């Protein structure tokens, strides 16, 4: 994964409220959810690869809104 792809993944994951922050500990990148639970980046990105995050954003943007 390139630096650009990593940056995109982190941004999209934050936009989707999947993570709230990230931190490097002893050379390992961890991401934290809203409950403060940490997960190694490798584990997170295997669950949410860049393509999946992009698709989730696309679905969010085209979701029909209800008229009031």
N, C-alpha and C positions, 0 to 999 in steps of 0.2 A: 504494500500500500504506500502510495506516495504521500508526501507531506500535504499536498493539495487535497487528496482524497480524505486523509485523516481530518483535516480542517473542515471539509464539507460534511463529513459524517458527524463530527462534534456539533457543528452548527445546526444541522437538520435534527439531530437527536434532542438538542435543547429546544428547538422550535416546536417539536412534537411533545415536549414535556416528558421525554423518556429519561433525561438526565438533567441535573441542575448544575453540576460542576465536574471537573476532572482534576486529577493530581498525579504527579509522578512520585512514586515511592520506591526507593532502591532500584531505580531503572525500569520499573514497571508502571505503566499508565493505568490508573483506575478511574472509573466514572462513578458518580454518586447519583442516586435517585432522590426524589423529594423527601423520602423517609430517612435519608442519610445512609442508606445501605450502599456499600461499595462493591464494585464488580470489576475484575480485570478487563482491560480493553479487549484483549483477544477473545474473551468469552462473550462480551457484549456484541462485538462486531460479527461474531459467528451467528448470533441470533438476529442481528439487525445489520446486514451488509448494506453498503451504499445504495445499491439498486432498490432494496426493499424500503429504505428510508425515503428515497426519491418517489417511489410509488405511493407511499403513505402520504407524502406532501401533496402529490398530484390528486389523490382521492379527496383530500381535505379541501383543496381549492375548487374542485368541480362538484362537491356535494351540494345538491339543491337546497336552497333556503326556503323556508315557509313564509308565505306572505301573511302579514298581519292586518 
